[in-house]
Amino acid sequence: MSGAREIFSPERFAGKVVIVTGAVQGIGLAVARRLLRESGTVVLVDRSPLIHEVAESLRGLGGEPVALEVDLERYDSCADGYAQVVERFGRIDVLINNVGGTIWAKPFEHYAPDEIRAEIDRSLFTTLWSCRAALPYMIDAGRGVIVNVSSIATRSIHRVPYAAAKGGVNAITASLAMECAPKGVRVVATAPGGTQAPERRVRRGPEAKDEQERSWYQAIVDQTVDSSLMKRYGTLEEQVGPIVFLASDEASYVAGSVLPVGGGDQG
């Protein structure tokens, strides 16, 4: 199995205040680490108290990491948190909306109504509220970048509510880009495919309880690999590179695009 060698530009985010949501683990943590190595002032956002420990562990990489404990499923928490960022730094230059992820894995007819709502809250409203909270500051400044992390799982089995949520993220990206580009704010997205990552410190949902639930989850894994032209999962580094590129000035003429990062699976 091959993967990307980490390549970074030491000054690419110098002087920029960057918020990364879902930064306790996985793609969010890997993005935050890269941004720090590229001299960004990085605000790590997560609702888990572990975010403070994570920020402390990243000190010394480059820019100064700041931890912010925010529940992005609640607009008031999100708005209060982002107001604190602006009060401290004076602005938000880049927002990377990474929070989200499948909670359950099963055919749609087995989802309870409250489970469907929970999936939408986790993977759609976190992005919607985050954009709403950050945009006024960016528009007032006449500049800014929002990178939404969507998913190729908008075409997938056994996670229809998650697919609906990420389809909504794609729509947010396209529509906000149309509204905000004339105001100096770029809105773009990546759509990661299956990604290898260390064991999660905070679980997304309950573990599979029986053979049937394990089989449903395995079907997702099999479809993900089969749909990739490269027939494998990607690495964290392979997801970080496109996100950081789109967040940077190098992508200054890219707006409204959703970039699939799934080994050839277009989603």
C-alpha positions as CSV (number, residue, x, y, z in Angstrom):
1,M,0.0,0.0,0.0
2,S,1.4,3.4,-0.9
3,G,0.7,6.8,0.6
4,A,1.7,10.4,0.4
5,R,4.9,11.8,1.8
6,E,4.2,14.8,4.0
7,I,5.2,17.9,2.3
8,F,4.8,21.3,3.9
9,S,5.5,25.0,3.3
10,P,6.8,26.5,6.5
11,E,5.4,30.0,6.0
12,R,2.2,29.3,4.0
13,F,-0.2,30.3,6.8
14,A,2.0,32.9,8.6
15,G,-0.1,35.7,10.0
16,K,-3.4,33.8,9.5
17,V,-5.9,32.8,12.2
18,V,-7.3,29.4,11.3
19,I,-10.1,27.5,13.0
20,V,-10.1,23.7,12.7
21,T,-13.2,21.9,14.0
22,G,-13.2,18.3,15.2
23,A,-9.5,18.7,16.1
24,V,-9.2,16.1,18.8
25,Q,-8.5,13.2,16.4
26,G,-8.4,12.0,12.8
27,I,-8.3,14.3,9.9
28,G,-9.0,17.4,12.1
29,L,-6.0,16.7,14.3
30,A,-3.8,16.0,11.3
31,V,-4.8,19.2,9.6
32,A,-4.2,21.2,12.7
33,R,-0.7,19.7,13.0
34,R,0.1,20.6,9.4
35,L,-1.1,24.2,9.8
36,L,1.0,24.7,12.9
37,R,4.0,23.5,11.0
38,E,3.1,26.0,8.3
39,S,3.1,28.9,10.9
40,G,-0.6,29.3,11.3
41,T,-2.3,30.6,14.4
42,V,-4.5,27.6,14.9
43,V,-7.7,27.4,17.0
44,L,-8.5,23.8,17.7
45,V,-12.2,23.3,18.3
46,D,-14.0,20.3,19.7
47,R,-16.7,19.6,22.2
48,S,-14.5,17.0,24.0
49,P,-12.5,18.4,26.9
50,L,-9.6,16.4,25.4
51,I,-9.1,19.3,23.1
52,H,-7.0,21.1,25.8
53,E,-4.7,18.1,26.2
54,V,-4.3,17.9,22.4
55,A,-3.4,21.6,22.1
56,E,-0.8,21.2,24.8
57,S,0.7,18.2,22.9
58,L,1.1,20.3,19.7
59,R,3.1,23.1,21.3
60,G,6.4,23.6,19.7
61,L,5.4,22.6,16.1
62,G,5.3,26.1,14.9
63,G,2.4,28.5,15.4
64,E,0.7,28.7,18.8
65,P,-2.2,26.3,19.2
66,V,-5.3,27.4,21.1
67,A,-7.9,25.1,22.4
68,L,-11.6,26.0,22.3
69,E,-14.3,23.7,23.8
70,V,-17.4,24.2,21.6
71,D,-20.5,22.1,20.9
72,L,-21.0,22.8,17.2
73,E,-24.4,21.1,17.2
74,R,-25.6,24.2,19.1
75,Y,-25.5,27.5,17.4
76,D,-25.2,29.5,20.7
77,S,-22.1,27.5,21.7
78,C,-20.6,28.0,18.2
79,A,-21.3,31.7,18.1
80,D,-20.0,32.3,21.5
81,G,-16.8,30.4,20.8
82,Y,-16.1,32.2,17.5
83,A,-16.7,35.5,19.2
84,Q,-14.0,34.6,21.6
85,V,-11.6,33.9,18.7
86,V,-12.3,37.4,17.2
87,E,-12.0,39.1,20.6
88,R,-8.6,37.5,21.1
89,F,-7.2,37.7,17.5
90,G,-9.3,40.3,15.8
91,R,-10.4,38.1,12.9
92,I,-11.0,34.7,11.5
93,D,-9.0,34.2,8.2
94,V,-9.8,30.5,7.6
95,L,-12.4,28.1,8.8
96,I,-12.0,24.4,8.3
97,N,-15.3,22.5,9.0
98,N,-14.2,19.0,9.8
99,V,-16.8,17.8,12.4
100,G,-19.0,15.0,11.3
101,G,-19.0,11.2,10.8
102,T,-21.3,8.2,10.6
103,I,-22.7,7.3,14.0
104,W,-24.5,4.1,12.9
105,A,-24.1,1.7,10.0
106,K,-27.2,-0.1,8.9
107,P,-29.8,-0.2,6.2
108,F,-32.1,2.8,6.3
109,E,-35.2,0.8,7.4
110,H,-33.5,0.0,10.6
111,Y,-32.8,3.6,11.6
112,A,-35.0,5.0,14.4
113,P,-36.3,8.6,13.9
114,D,-34.1,9.9,16.7
115,E,-31.1,8.3,15.1
116,I,-31.8,9.9,11.8
117,R,-32.0,13.3,13.5
118,A,-28.7,12.6,15.4
119,E,-26.9,11.9,12.1
120,I,-28.2,15.1,10.6
121,D,-27.2,17.2,13.7
122,R,-23.7,15.7,13.7
123,S,-22.8,15.9,10.0
124,L,-24.9,18.8,8.6
125,F,-25.8,21.3,11.3
126,T,-22.3,21.4,12.7
127,T,-21.2,22.8,9.3
128,L,-24.3,25.0,8.9
129,W,-23.9,26.6,12.4
130,S,-20.2,27.0,12.0
131,C,-20.5,28.8,8.7
132,R,-23.2,31.0,10.1
133,A,-21.1,32.0,13.1
134,A,-17.9,32.7,11.2
135,L,-19.3,34.4,8.1
136,P,-20.2,37.9,9.5
137,Y,-16.6,38.4,10.7
138,M,-15.2,37.4,7.3
139,I,-17.7,39.5,5.3
140,D,-16.9,42.5,7.5
141,A,-13.2,42.0,6.8
142,G,-13.8,41.5,3.1
143,R,-11.8,38.3,3.0
144,G,-11.8,34.7,4.3
145,V,-11.8,31.1,3.3
146,I,-14.2,28.3,4.4
147,V,-13.2,24.7,3.6
148,N,-16.0,22.2,4.3
149,V,-15.1,18.5,4.7
150,S,-17.8,16.5,3.0
151,S,-17.6,12.9,2.0
152,I,-17.8,10.6,-1.1
153,A,-20.4,8.7,0.9
154,T,-23.2,10.8,-0.6
155,R,-23.4,7.6,-2.7
156,S,-23.0,4.8,-0.3
157,I,-24.9,1.9,1.5
158,H,-26.0,1.6,5.1
159,R,-25.6,5.3,6.0
160,V,-28.4,7.1,4.2
161,P,-28.8,9.8,6.9
162,Y,-25.1,10.5,6.8
163,A,-25.2,10.7,3.0
164,A,-28.1,13.1,3.2
165,A,-26.1,15.3,5.6
166,K,-23.0,15.4,3.5
167,G,-25.1,16.0,0.4
168,G,-26.3,19.1,2.3
169,V,-22.7,20.1,3.0
170,N,-22.1,20.0,-0.7
171,A,-25.1,22.2,-1.3
172,I,-24.0,24.6,1.4
173,T,-20.6,24.9,-0.3
174,A,-22.0,25.6,-3.7
175,S,-24.7,28.1,-2.5
176,L,-22.5,30.0,-0.1
177,A,-19.7,30.3,-2.7
178,M,-22.2,32.0,-5.0
179,E,-23.3,34.4,-2.2
180,C,-19.9,35.1,-0.7
181,A,-17.4,35.2,-3.5
182,P,-18.4,38.8,-4.4
183,K,-17.8,39.7,-0.7
184,G,-14.2,38.3,-0.8
185,V,-15.0,35.0,0.9
186,R,-14.1,31.7,-0.8
187,V,-16.1,28.6,0.1
188,V,-14.8,25.2,-1.1
189,A,-14.9,21.6,0.1
190,T,-13.1,18.3,-0.1
191,A,-14.9,14.9,-0.1
192,P,-12.7,12.3,1.6
193,G,-13.1,8.6,0.9
194,G,-12.2,5.9,3.3
195,T,-9.2,6.9,5.4
196,Q,-6.9,5.0,7.7
197,A,-6.6,6.6,11.1
198,P,-5.4,5.7,14.6
199,E,-8.1,4.3,16.9
200,R,-10.5,7.0,17.9
201,R,-10.2,8.5,21.4
202,V,-13.8,9.7,21.3
203,R,-16.2,7.2,19.7
204,R,-18.7,8.4,17.1
205,G,-21.3,5.9,18.1
206,P,-22.0,2.5,19.7
207,E,-19.9,-0.5,18.8
208,A,-21.5,-3.2,16.6
209,K,-23.3,-5.5,19.0
210,D,-23.8,-8.6,17.0
211,E,-22.8,-10.4,13.8
212,Q,-25.5,-8.6,11.7
213,E,-24.3,-5.2,12.7
214,R,-20.7,-6.1,12.0
215,S,-21.7,-7.4,8.6
216,W,-23.5,-4.2,7.8
217,Y,-20.4,-2.2,8.7
218,Q,-18.1,-4.6,6.7
219,A,-20.3,-4.0,3.7
220,I,-19.5,-0.3,3.9
221,V,-15.7,-1.0,4.0
222,D,-16.0,-3.4,1.1
223,Q,-18.0,-0.9,-1.0
224,T,-15.5,1.9,-0.2
225,V,-12.5,-0.2,-1.3
226,D,-14.3,-1.5,-4.4
227,S,-15.4,2.0,-5.5
228,S,-11.8,3.3,-5.2
229,L,-9.8,3.0,-8.5
230,M,-6.8,2.4,-6.2
231,K,-8.6,-0.3,-4.3
232,R,-7.4,0.9,-0.9
233,Y,-8.2,3.4,1.9
234,G,-6.3,6.7,1.9
235,T,-3.9,7.9,4.6
236,L,-4.4,11.0,6.8
237,E,-1.6,12.8,4.9
238,E,-3.5,12.2,1.6
239,Q,-6.5,14.0,3.1
240,V,-4.6,16.8,4.7
241,G,-2.8,17.9,1.6
242,P,-6.0,18.8,-0.4
243,I,-7.6,20.5,2.6
244,V,-4.6,22.7,3.3
245,F,-4.1,23.5,-0.3
246,L,-7.8,24.7,-0.7
247,A,-7.4,26.8,2.5
248,S,-4.3,28.5,1.2
249,D,-3.7,31.5,-1.1
250,E,-2.5,29.0,-3.7
251,A,-6.2,28.1,-4.3
252,S,-7.3,31.8,-4.6
253,Y,-9.2,31.2,-7.8
254,V,-11.1,28.1,-6.6
255,A,-14.6,28.6,-5.3
256,G,-17.7,26.5,-5.0
257,S,-15.8,23.3,-5.8
258,V,-16.1,19.9,-4.0
259,L,-12.9,18.0,-4.6
260,P,-13.3,14.2,-4.2
261,V,-10.3,12.6,-2.4
262,G,-11.2,8.9,-2.6
263,G,-8.7,7.3,-4.9
264,G,-10.8,8.0,-8.0
265,D,-14.2,7.4,-6.4
266,Q,-16.1,10.5,-7.4
267,G,-18.9,10.0,-4.9
